[in-house]
Amino acid sequence: ILVAVPEGATPEQIATAQSKIEGVQGLIQRGEMDFAAAAVRYSDSPNALEGGDLGWRSSDEIPSAFADLVRNMSPGQVTEPIRGPSGFQMLQVVESRDASQAAPSMVTQYQASHILIRVDENTGAAEAKAKADTLHARLVGGADFAALAREESQDPSSQARGGDLGWFARDQFGPDFGAEVAKLDDGAISAPFRTQAGWHIVKRAGSRQTDVGDTSQRDQVRETIGRRKLEDEWNRFLREMRGEAFVDFRNVAGTGDADGDVDETATGDTSGN
């Protein structure tokens, strides 16, 4: 739950926001409203209509002011209100789980080199195949694969390395390419075969079983950082909008409710903003 405070807020604005978050806290503590309902009604966060749901998050994705608190909380517990850069916030822990207990994600990786003869507007399929067949014959005759790749391959990303593709998952370069690599023994050279890119000759160097969990974790960290930056930017934008806007509270005779409720009318400035 977020009760926002605009940038450059006055002491009165800060006091009003603090009073509001403490009032919401009291409603939850007394059982008059659950956390999700309070978020829908009172939170200024973009996810208010989802009951404030933040989904599953690692400790790195939780605001630093709450990280240590949340680590020691049980499901259902709610933090005290804390002042942050966006305003006053409260968090509720719904559930926790240990991400380290996930099963290893093992995949087969291959190390291989290739020679590519492209099929394009300058080279037809038959001409490209004929050249690939000629290069394959040279390899069978004892030519060095890396040297031939540097001379003849039309893959600019691997040509300078003698066609070396490094370690890769089976379908990283497409299912047709991966299927041919998987059929080879280590050290073997394939016959020329066709993919969308053109005609290939592949030399497989090795294979291994690899846990890609570390890679997934790195990808998740990058995603986490990006999402946190996006949320910070969004909250900054909201604070700026609130700082530029104001609400005019009016009690116009004849327009109020019978019980004297205040009629809240949002107004802009005279310039039309």
CYANA upper distance limits for C-alpha pairs under 8 A (distance plus 0.5 A):
  1 ILE  CA     38 ALA  CA      8.27
  1 ILE  CA     39 ALA  CA      5.79
  1 ILE  CA     42 TYR  CA      8.09
  1 ILE  CA     43 SER  CA      5.45
  1 ILE  CA     44 ASP  CA      7.86
  1 ILE  CA     45 SER  CA      7.27
  1 ILE  CA     48 ALA  CA      7.93
  1 ILE  CA     52 GLY  CA      6.57
  1 ILE  CA     89 GLN  CA      5.98
  1 ILE  CA     90 MET  CA      5.72
  1 ILE  CA     91 LEU  CA      6.98
  2 LEU  CA     39 ALA  CA      8.46
  2 LEU  CA     43 SER  CA      5.41
  2 LEU  CA     44 ASP  CA      5.80
  2 LEU  CA     45 SER  CA      5.97
  2 LEU  CA     86 SER  CA      8.36
  2 LEU  CA     87 GLY  CA      7.17
  2 LEU  CA     88 PHE  CA      6.29
  2 LEU  CA     89 GLN  CA      5.04
  2 LEU  CA     90 MET  CA      7.29
  3 VAL  CA     17 ALA  CA      6.62
  3 VAL  CA     18 GLN  CA      8.48
  3 VAL  CA     20 LYS  CA      7.90
  3 VAL  CA     21 ILE  CA      6.83
  3 VAL  CA     42 TYR  CA      7.99
  3 VAL  CA     43 SER  CA      6.29
  3 VAL  CA     44 ASP  CA      6.07
  3 VAL  CA     45 SER  CA      8.26
  3 VAL  CA     87 GLY  CA      6.18
  3 VAL  CA     88 PHE  CA      5.67
  3 VAL  CA     89 GLN  CA      6.86
  4 ALA  CA     17 ALA  CA      7.61
  4 ALA  CA     44 ASP  CA      6.53
  4 ALA  CA     45 SER  CA      8.45
  4 ALA  CA     86 SER  CA      6.14
  4 ALA  CA     87 GLY  CA      4.81
  4 ALA  CA     88 PHE  CA      6.89
  4 ALA  CA    239 ARG  CA      7.63
  5 VAL  CA      9 ALA  CA      6.99
  5 VAL  CA     13 GLN  CA      7.65
  5 VAL  CA     14 ILE  CA      7.02
  5 VAL  CA     17 ALA  CA      7.20
  5 VAL  CA     86 SER  CA      6.60
  5 VAL  CA     87 GLY  CA      5.02
  5 VAL  CA     88 PHE  CA      7.94
  5 VAL  CA    239 ARG  CA      7.30
  6 PRO  CA     86 SER  CA      8.01
  6 PRO  CA     87 GLY  CA      8.15
  6 PRO  CA    239 ARG  CA      5.12
  6 PRO  CA    240 GLU  CA      7.06
  6 PRO  CA    242 ARG  CA      6.53
  6 PRO  CA    243 GLY  CA      5.65
  7 GLU  CA    239 ARG  CA      6.63
  7 GLU  CA    240 GLU  CA      7.26
  7 GLU  CA    243 GLY  CA      7.10
  9 ALA  CA     13 GLN  CA      6.33
  9 ALA  CA     14 ILE  CA      6.92
  9 ALA  CA    243 GLY  CA      8.44
 10 THR  CA     14 ILE  CA      6.86
 11 PRO  CA     15 ALA  CA      6.58
 12 GLU  CA     16 THR  CA      6.60
 13 GLN  CA     17 ALA  CA      6.73
 14 ILE  CA     18 GLN  CA      6.65
 15 ALA  CA     19 SER  CA      6.57
 16 THR  CA     20 LYS  CA      6.71
 17 ALA  CA     21 ILE  CA      6.81
 17 ALA  CA     87 GLY  CA      8.19
 17 ALA  CA     88 PHE  CA      7.61
 18 GLN  CA     22 GLU  CA      6.64
 18 GLN  CA     88 PHE  CA      7.21
 19 SER  CA     23 GLY  CA      6.62
 20 LYS  CA     24 VAL  CA      6.78
 21 ILE  CA     25 GLN  CA      6.62
 21 ILE  CA     81 PRO  CA      7.28
 21 ILE  CA     88 PHE  CA      7.22
 21 ILE  CA     89 GLN  CA      8.06
 22 GLU  CA     26 GLY  CA      6.70
 22 GLU  CA     81 PRO  CA      7.66
 23 GLY  CA     27 LEU  CA      6.92
 24 VAL  CA     28 ILE  CA      6.95
 24 VAL  CA     38 ALA  CA      7.38
 24 VAL  CA     42 TYR  CA      8.10
 25 GLN  CA     29 GLN  CA      6.61
 25 GLN  CA     80 GLU  CA      8.37
 25 GLN  CA     81 PRO  CA      8.21
 26 GLY  CA     30 ARG  CA      6.52
 27 LEU  CA     31 GLY  CA      6.78
 27 LEU  CA     32 GLU  CA      5.69
 27 LEU  CA     33 MET  CA      6.21
 28 ILE  CA     32 GLU  CA      6.58
 28 ILE  CA     33 MET  CA      5.75
 28 ILE  CA     34 ASP  CA      6.12
 28 ILE  CA     35 PHE  CA      6.78
 28 ILE  CA     38 ALA  CA      8.10
 33 MET  CA     37 ALA  CA      6.78
 33 MET  CA     38 ALA  CA      6.71
 34 ASP  CA     38 ALA  CA      6.72
 35 PHE  CA     39 ALA  CA      6.67
 35 PHE  CA     51 GLY  CA      7.95
 35 PHE  CA     92 GLN  CA      7.89
 36 ALA  CA     40 VAL  CA      6.83
 36 ALA  CA     50 GLU  CA      8.17
 36 ALA  CA     51 GLY  CA      4.52
 36 ALA  CA     52 GLY  CA      6.76
 36 ALA  CA     53 ASP  CA      8.28
 37 ALA  CA     41 ARG  CA      6.80
 37 ALA  CA     51 GLY  CA      6.63
 38 ALA  CA     42 TYR  CA      6.22
 38 ALA  CA     43 SER  CA      7.72
 38 ALA  CA     51 GLY  CA      8.03
 39 ALA  CA     43 SER  CA      5.20
 39 ALA  CA     48 ALA  CA      5.84
 39 ALA  CA     49 LEU  CA      7.89
 39 ALA  CA     51 GLY  CA      5.59
 39 ALA  CA     52 GLY  CA      5.94
 40 VAL  CA     48 ALA  CA      5.33
 40 VAL  CA     49 LEU  CA      5.39
 40 VAL  CA     50 GLU  CA      7.43
 40 VAL  CA     51 GLY  CA      5.63
 40 VAL  CA     52 GLY  CA      7.58
 41 ARG  CA     48 ALA  CA      8.18
 42 TYR  CA     48 ALA  CA      8.42
 43 SER  CA     48 ALA  CA      6.04
 43 SER  CA     52 GLY  CA      8.08
 44 ASP  CA     48 ALA  CA      7.10
 45 SER  CA     52 GLY  CA      7.76
 45 SER  CA    235 ASN  CA      8.50
 47 ASN  CA     51 GLY  CA      7.41
 47 ASN  CA     52 GLY  CA      5.62
 47 ASN  CA     53 ASP  CA      7.08
 47 ASN  CA     54 LEU  CA      8.08
 48 ALA  CA     52 GLY  CA      5.17
 48 ALA  CA     53 ASP  CA      8.24
 57 ARG  CA     61 GLU  CA      6.19
 57 ARG  CA     62 ILE  CA      7.38
 58 SER  CA     62 ILE  CA      7.43
 59 SER  CA     67 ALA  CA      6.60
 59 SER  CA     71 ARG  CA      8.30
 60 ASP  CA     64 SER  CA      8.45
 60 ASP  CA     67 ALA  CA      8.32
 60 ASP  CA    224 THR  CA      8.18
 61 GLU  CA    224 THR  CA      6.79
 61 GLU  CA    225 ILE  CA      8.41
 61 GLU  CA    228 ARG  CA      7.37
 62 ILE  CA     66 PHE  CA      7.13
 62 ILE  CA     67 ALA  CA      6.27
 63 PRO  CA     67 ALA  CA      6.73
 64 SER  CA     68 ASP  CA      8.20
 65 ALA  CA     82 ILE  CA      8.05
 65 ALA  CA     84 GLY  CA      7.92
 66 PHE  CA     70 VAL  CA      6.47
 66 PHE  CA     91 LEU  CA      8.39
 67 ALA  CA     71 ARG  CA      6.85
 68 ASP  CA     72 ASN  CA      7.61
 69 LEU  CA     73 MET  CA      7.10
 69 LEU  CA     79 THR  CA      7.92
 70 VAL  CA     79 THR  CA      8.32
 70 VAL  CA     93 VAL  CA      7.48
 73 MET  CA     77 GLN  CA      6.77
 73 MET  CA     93 VAL  CA      7.45
 74 SER  CA     93 VAL  CA      7.27
 74 SER  CA     95 GLU  CA      8.35
 75 PRO  CA     92 GLN  CA      8.30
 75 PRO  CA     93 VAL  CA      5.54
 75 PRO  CA     94 VAL  CA      5.36
 75 PRO  CA     95 GLU  CA      5.60
 75 PRO  CA     96 SER  CA      7.66
 76 GLY  CA     92 GLN  CA      6.81
 76 GLY  CA     93 VAL  CA      6.07
 76 GLY  CA     94 VAL  CA      5.95
 76 GLY  CA     95 GLU  CA      8.25
 77 GLN  CA     92 GLN  CA      6.19
 77 GLN  CA     93 VAL  CA      6.35
 77 GLN  CA     94 VAL  CA      8.35
 78 VAL  CA     90 MET  CA      7.39
 78 VAL  CA     91 LEU  CA      6.19
 78 VAL  CA     92 GLN  CA      4.79
 78 VAL  CA     93 VAL  CA      7.15
 79 THR  CA     90 MET  CA      6.06
 79 THR  CA     91 LEU  CA      6.00
 79 THR  CA     92 GLN  CA      6.94
 80 GLU  CA     90 MET  CA      6.71
 81 PRO  CA     88 PHE  CA      6.62
 81 PRO  CA     89 GLN  CA      5.90
 81 PRO  CA     90 MET  CA      5.48
 82 ILE  CA     88 PHE  CA      5.95
 82 ILE  CA     89 GLN  CA      5.91
 82 ILE  CA     90 MET  CA      7.12
 83 ARG  CA     87 GLY  CA      6.15
 83 ARG  CA     88 PHE  CA      4.93
 83 ARG  CA     89 GLN  CA      6.95
 84 GLY  CA     88 PHE  CA      6.49
 84 GLY  CA     89 GLN  CA      7.56
 86 SER  CA    235 ASN  CA      6.89
 86 SER  CA    236 ARG  CA      7.69
 86 SER  CA    239 ARG  CA      7.60
104 PRO  CA    211 ASP  CA      6.45
104 PRO  CA    212 VAL  CA      8.23
104 PRO  CA    213 GLY  CA      6.88
105 SER  CA    210 THR  CA      8.43
105 SER  CA    211 ASP  CA      5.65
105 SER  CA    212 VAL  CA      6.13
105 SER  CA    213 GLY  CA      6.20
106 MET  CA    209 GLN  CA      6.77
106 MET  CA    210 THR  CA      5.78
106 MET  CA    211 ASP  CA      4.89
106 MET  CA    212 VAL  CA      6.76
107 VAL  CA    169 ALA  CA      7.71
107 VAL  CA    209 GLN  CA      6.13
107 VAL  CA    210 THR  CA      5.92
107 VAL  CA    211 ASP  CA      6.99
107 VAL  CA    212 VAL  CA      7.54
108 THR  CA    169 ALA  CA      6.77
108 THR  CA    170 ARG  CA      7.45
108 THR  CA    207 SER  CA      7.40
108 THR  CA    208 ARG  CA      6.18
108 THR  CA    209 GLN  CA      5.15
108 THR  CA    210 THR  CA      6.78
109 GLN  CA    167 TRP  CA      6.59
109 GLN  CA    168 PHE  CA      5.69
109 GLN  CA    169 ALA  CA      5.01
109 GLN  CA    170 ARG  CA      6.77
109 GLN  CA    207 SER  CA      6.09
109 GLN  CA    208 ARG  CA      5.90
109 GLN  CA    209 GLN  CA      6.79
109 GLN  CA    210 THR  CA      7.33
110 TYR  CA    166 GLY  CA      8.45
110 TYR  CA    167 TRP  CA      5.86
110 TYR  CA    168 PHE  CA      5.95
110 TYR  CA    169 ALA  CA      6.84
110 TYR  CA    170 ARG  CA      7.36
110 TYR  CA    181 VAL  CA      8.21
110 TYR  CA    182 ALA  CA      8.48
110 TYR  CA    204 ARG  CA      7.93
110 TYR  CA    205 ALA  CA      8.12
110 TYR  CA    206 GLY  CA      6.31
110 TYR  CA    207 SER  CA      4.85
110 TYR  CA    208 ARG  CA      7.07
111 GLN  CA    165 LEU  CA      7.34
111 GLN  CA    166 GLY  CA      5.80
111 GLN  CA    167 TRP  CA      4.96
111 GLN  CA    168 PHE  CA      7.02
111 GLN  CA    204 ARG  CA      6.65
111 GLN  CA    205 ALA  CA      5.80
111 GLN  CA    206 GLY  CA      5.63
111 GLN  CA    207 SER  CA      6.62
112 ALA  CA    164 ASP  CA      6.70
112 ALA  CA    165 LEU  CA      6.29
112 ALA  CA    166 GLY  CA      6.92
112 ALA  CA    167 TRP  CA      7.79
112 ALA  CA    181 VAL  CA      8.33
112 ALA  CA    202 VAL  CA      7.27
112 ALA  CA    203 LYS  CA      6.04
112 ALA  CA    204 ARG  CA      4.74
112 ALA  CA    205 ALA  CA      5.62
112 ALA  CA    206 GLY  CA      7.55
113 SER  CA    146 ALA  CA      8.41
113 SER  CA    162 GLY  CA      7.79
113 SER  CA    163 GLY  CA      5.16
113 SER  CA    164 ASP  CA      4.64
113 SER  CA    165 LEU  CA      5.89
113 SER  CA    166 GLY  CA      8.11
113 SER  CA    202 VAL  CA      6.22
113 SER  CA    203 LYS  CA      5.77
113 SER  CA    204 ARG  CA      7.01
113 SER  CA    205 ALA  CA      8.10
114 HIS  CA    149 ALA  CA      7.64
114 HIS  CA    153 SER  CA      8.39
114 HIS  CA    163 GLY  CA      5.38
114 HIS  CA    164 ASP  CA      7.22
114 HIS  CA    165 LEU  CA      7.90
114 HIS  CA    200 HIS  CA      6.98
114 HIS  CA    201 ILE  CA      5.94
114 HIS  CA    202 VAL  CA      4.77
114 HIS  CA    203 LYS  CA      6.67
115 ILE  CA    149 ALA  CA      5.81
115 ILE  CA    152 GLU  CA      7.79
115 ILE  CA    153 SER  CA      5.22
115 ILE  CA    154 GLN  CA      7.79
115 ILE  CA    155 ASP  CA      7.89
115 ILE  CA    159 GLN  CA      8.38
115 ILE  CA    163 GLY  CA      6.50
115 ILE  CA    200 HIS  CA      6.03
115 ILE  CA    201 ILE  CA      5.68
115 ILE  CA    202 VAL  CA      7.05
116 LEU  CA    153 SER  CA      5.44
116 LEU  CA    154 GLN  CA      5.82
116 LEU  CA    155 ASP  CA      6.34
116 LEU  CA    198 GLY  CA      7.15
116 LEU  CA    199 TRP  CA      6.26
116 LEU  CA    200 HIS  CA      5.17
116 LEU  CA    201 ILE  CA      7.27
117 ILE  CA    128 ALA  CA      6.39
117 ILE  CA    129 LYS  CA      8.38
117 ILE  CA    131 LYS  CA      8.03
117 ILE  CA    132 ALA  CA      7.09
117 ILE  CA    152 GLU  CA      8.40
117 ILE  CA    153 SER  CA      6.69
117 ILE  CA    154 GLN  CA      6.14
117 ILE  CA    155 ASP  CA      8.44
117 ILE  CA    198 GLY  CA      6.18
117 ILE  CA    199 TRP  CA      5.65
117 ILE  CA    200 HIS  CA      6.94
118 ARG  CA    123 THR  CA      7.67
118 ARG  CA    128 ALA  CA      7.15
118 ARG  CA    154 GLN  CA      6.97
118 ARG  CA    197 ALA  CA      6.42
118 ARG  CA    198 GLY  CA      4.77
118 ARG  CA    199 TRP  CA      6.85
119 VAL  CA    123 THR  CA      5.83
119 VAL  CA    124 GLY  CA      6.11
119 VAL  CA    125 ALA  CA      6.08
119 VAL  CA    128 ALA  CA      6.70
119 VAL  CA    197 ALA  CA      7.19
119 VAL  CA    198 GLY  CA      5.30
119 VAL  CA    199 TRP  CA      7.97
120 ASP  CA    124 GLY  CA      6.91
123 THR  CA    127 GLU  CA      6.75
123 THR  CA    128 ALA  CA      6.74
124 GLY  CA    128 ALA  CA      6.63
125 ALA  CA    129 LYS  CA      6.61
125 ALA  CA    198 GLY  CA      8.14
126 ALA  CA    130 ALA  CA      6.66
127 GLU  CA    131 LYS  CA      6.85
128 ALA  CA    132 ALA  CA      6.71
128 ALA  CA    198 GLY  CA      7.91
128 ALA  CA    199 TRP  CA      7.14
129 LYS  CA    133 ASP  CA      6.56
129 LYS  CA    192 PRO  CA      8.06
129 LYS  CA    199 TRP  CA      6.77
130 ALA  CA    134 THR  CA      6.80
131 LYS  CA    135 LEU  CA      6.78
132 ALA  CA    136 HIS  CA      6.59
132 ALA  CA    192 PRO  CA      6.64
132 ALA  CA    199 TRP  CA      7.04
132 ALA  CA    200 HIS  CA      7.72
132 ALA  CA    201 ILE  CA      7.83
133 ASP  CA    137 ALA  CA      6.72
133 ASP  CA    192 PRO  CA      7.02
134 THR  CA    138 ARG  CA      6.94
135 LEU  CA    139 LEU  CA      6.87
135 LEU  CA    148 LEU  CA      8.43
136 HIS  CA    140 VAL  CA      6.74
136 HIS  CA    191 ALA  CA      7.41
136 HIS  CA    192 PRO  CA      7.52
136 HIS  CA    201 ILE  CA      7.67
137 ALA  CA    141 GLY  CA      6.64
138 ARG  CA    142 GLY  CA      7.03
138 ARG  CA    143 ALA  CA      6.04
139 LEU  CA    143 ALA  CA      5.09
139 LEU  CA    144 ASP  CA      7.23
139 LEU  CA    145 PHE  CA      7.09
143 ALA  CA    147 ALA  CA      8.48
143 ALA  CA    148 LEU  CA      7.67
144 ASP  CA    148 LEU  CA      6.65
145 PHE  CA    149 ALA  CA      6.58
145 PHE  CA    162 GLY  CA      7.86
145 PHE  CA    203 LYS  CA      8.32
146 ALA  CA    150 ARG  CA      6.77
146 ALA  CA    161 ARG  CA      8.04
146 ALA  CA    162 GLY  CA      4.50
146 ALA  CA    163 GLY  CA      6.82
146 ALA  CA    164 ASP  CA      8.39
147 ALA  CA    151 GLU  CA      6.87
147 ALA  CA    162 GLY  CA      6.60
148 LEU  CA    152 GLU  CA      6.40
148 LEU  CA    153 SER  CA      8.03
148 LEU  CA    162 GLY  CA      7.97
149 ALA  CA    153 SER  CA      5.31
149 ALA  CA    159 GLN  CA      6.50
149 ALA  CA    162 GLY  CA      5.52
149 ALA  CA    163 GLY  CA      5.92
150 ARG  CA    159 GLN  CA      5.52
150 ARG  CA    160 ALA  CA      6.15
150 ARG  CA    161 ARG  CA      7.62
150 ARG  CA    162 GLY  CA      5.43
150 ARG  CA    163 GLY  CA      7.44
151 GLU  CA    159 GLN  CA      8.43
153 SER  CA    159 GLN  CA      6.31
153 SER  CA    163 GLY  CA      7.78
154 GLN  CA    159 GLN  CA      7.45
155 ASP  CA    159 GLN  CA      6.16
155 ASP  CA    163 GLY  CA      8.29
156 PRO  CA    160 ALA  CA      7.84
158 SER  CA    162 GLY  CA      7.07
158 SER  CA    163 GLY  CA      5.12
158 SER  CA    164 ASP  CA      6.21
158 SER  CA    165 LEU  CA      6.82
159 GLN  CA    163 GLY  CA      5.40
159 GLN  CA    164 ASP  CA      8.17
168 PHE  CA    172 GLN  CA      6.82
169 ALA  CA    178 GLY  CA      8.48
170 ARG  CA    174 GLY  CA      8.44
170 ARG  CA    175 PRO  CA      7.87
170 ARG  CA    178 GLY  CA      5.13
170 ARG  CA    179 ALA  CA      7.82
170 ARG  CA    181 VAL  CA      8.18
170 ARG  CA    182 ALA  CA      7.73
171 ASP  CA    175 PRO  CA      5.36
171 ASP  CA    176 ASP  CA      8.46
171 ASP  CA    177 PHE  CA      7.79
171 ASP  CA    178 GLY  CA      5.55
171 ASP  CA    179 ALA  CA      8.41
172 GLN  CA    178 GLY  CA      7.88
173 PHE  CA    177 PHE  CA      6.70
173 PHE  CA    178 GLY  CA      7.24
174 GLY  CA    178 GLY  CA      6.70
175 PRO  CA    179 ALA  CA      6.45
176 ASP  CA    180 GLU  CA      7.06
176 ASP  CA    195 THR  CA      6.90
177 PHE  CA    181 VAL  CA      6.94
177 PHE  CA    195 THR  CA      7.38
178 GLY  CA    182 ALA  CA      6.58
179 ALA  CA    183 LYS  CA      6.95
180 GLU  CA    184 LEU  CA      7.35
180 GLU  CA    190 SER  CA      8.03
181 VAL  CA    190 SER  CA      8.47
181 VAL  CA    202 VAL  CA      7.63
181 VAL  CA    204 ARG  CA      7.13
184 LEU  CA    188 ALA  CA      6.48
184 LEU  CA    189 ILE  CA      7.84
184 LEU  CA    190 SER  CA      7.48
184 LEU  CA    204 ARG  CA      7.16
185 ASP  CA    204 ARG  CA      7.46
186 ASP  CA    204 ARG  CA      5.81
186 ASP  CA    205 ALA  CA      5.66
186 ASP  CA    206 GLY  CA      5.55
186 ASP  CA    207 SER  CA      7.93
187 GLY  CA    203 LYS  CA      6.99
187 GLY  CA    204 ARG  CA      5.91
187 GLY  CA    205 ALA  CA      5.66
187 GLY  CA    206 GLY  CA      7.80
188 ALA  CA    203 LYS  CA      6.25
188 ALA  CA    204 ARG  CA      6.37
188 ALA  CA    205 ALA  CA      8.27
189 ILE  CA    201 ILE  CA      7.64
189 ILE  CA    202 VAL  CA      6.15
189 ILE  CA    203 LYS  CA      4.85
189 ILE  CA    204 ARG  CA      7.13
190 SER  CA    201 ILE  CA      6.24
190 SER  CA    202 VAL  CA      5.83
190 SER  CA    203 LYS  CA      6.95
191 ALA  CA    201 ILE  CA      6.69
191 ALA  CA    202 VAL  CA      8.34
192 PRO  CA    199 TRP  CA      6.71
192 PRO  CA    200 HIS  CA      5.92
192 PRO  CA    201 ILE  CA      5.40
192 PRO  CA    202 VAL  CA      8.44
193 PHE  CA    199 TRP  CA      5.96
193 PHE  CA    200 HIS  CA      5.94
193 PHE  CA    201 ILE  CA      7.28
194 ARG  CA    198 GLY  CA      6.14
194 ARG  CA    199 TRP  CA      5.01
194 ARG  CA    200 HIS  CA      6.83
195 THR  CA    199 TRP  CA      6.91
195 THR  CA    200 HIS  CA      8.11
212 VAL  CA    216 SER  CA      6.75
213 GLY  CA    217 GLN  CA      6.60
214 ASP  CA    218 ARG  CA      6.78
215 THR  CA    219 ASP  CA      6.72
216 SER  CA    220 GLN  CA      6.56
217 GLN  CA    221 VAL  CA      6.64
218 ARG  CA    222 ARG  CA      6.82
219 ASP  CA    223 GLU  CA      6.71
220 GLN  CA    224 THR  CA      6.45
221 VAL  CA    225 ILE  CA      6.69
222 ARG  CA    226 GLY  CA      6.75
223 GLU  CA    227 ARG  CA      6.54
224 THR  CA    228 ARG  CA      6.55
225 ILE  CA    229 LYS  CA      6.68
226 GLY  CA    230 LEU  CA      6.68
227 ARG  CA    231 GLU  CA      6.65
228 ARG  CA    232 ASP  CA      6.60
229 LYS  CA    233 GLU  CA      6.61
230 LEU  CA    234 TRP  CA      6.62
231 GLU  CA    235 ASN  CA      6.61
232 ASP  CA    236 ARG  CA      6.61
233 GLU  CA    237 PHE  CA      6.69
234 TRP  CA    238 LEU  CA      6.80
235 ASN  CA    239 ARG  CA      6.71
236 ARG  CA    240 GLU  CA      6.79
237 PHE  CA    241 MET  CA      6.73
238 LEU  CA    242 ARG  CA      6.64
239 ARG  CA    243 GLY  CA      6.51
240 GLU  CA    244 GLU  CA      6.80
241 MET  CA    245 ALA  CA      6.72
242 ARG  CA    246 PHE  CA      7.75
245 ALA  CA    268 GLY  CA      7.63
246 PHE  CA    266 ALA  CA      7.81
246 PHE  CA    267 THR  CA      7.66
246 PHE  CA    268 GLY  CA      7.80
247 VAL  CA    264 GLU  CA      8.13
247 VAL  CA    265 THR  CA      7.27
247 VAL  CA    266 ALA  CA      5.38
247 VAL  CA    267 THR  CA      6.63
248 ASP  CA    264 GLU  CA      7.42
248 ASP  CA    265 THR  CA      6.42
248 ASP  CA    266 ALA  CA      6.36
248 ASP  CA    267 THR  CA      6.71
249 PHE  CA    262 VAL  CA      7.88
249 PHE  CA    263 ASP  CA      7.25
249 PHE  CA    264 GLU  CA      5.53
249 PHE  CA    265 THR  CA      6.65
249 PHE  CA    266 ALA  CA      8.38
250 ARG  CA    262 VAL  CA      7.29
250 ARG  CA    263 ASP  CA      6.27
250 ARG  CA    264 GLU  CA      6.65
250 ARG  CA    265 THR  CA      7.33
251 ASN  CA    255 THR  CA      7.86
251 ASN  CA    256 GLY  CA      6.88
251 ASN  CA    262 VAL  CA      6.11
251 ASN  CA    263 ASP  CA      6.16
252 VAL  CA    256 GLY  CA      7.05
252 VAL  CA    263 ASP  CA      8.04
255 THR  CA    263 ASP  CA      7.83
256 GLY  CA    260 GLY  CA      6.39
256 GLY  CA    261 ASP  CA      6.44
256 GLY  CA    262 VAL  CA      6.74
256 GLY  CA    263 ASP  CA      6.44
257 ASP  CA    261 ASP  CA      5.94
257 ASP  CA    262 VAL  CA      8.20
268 GLY  CA    272 GLY  CA      7.08
268 GLY  CA    273 ASN  CA      6.69
269 ASP  CA    273 ASN  CA      6.65
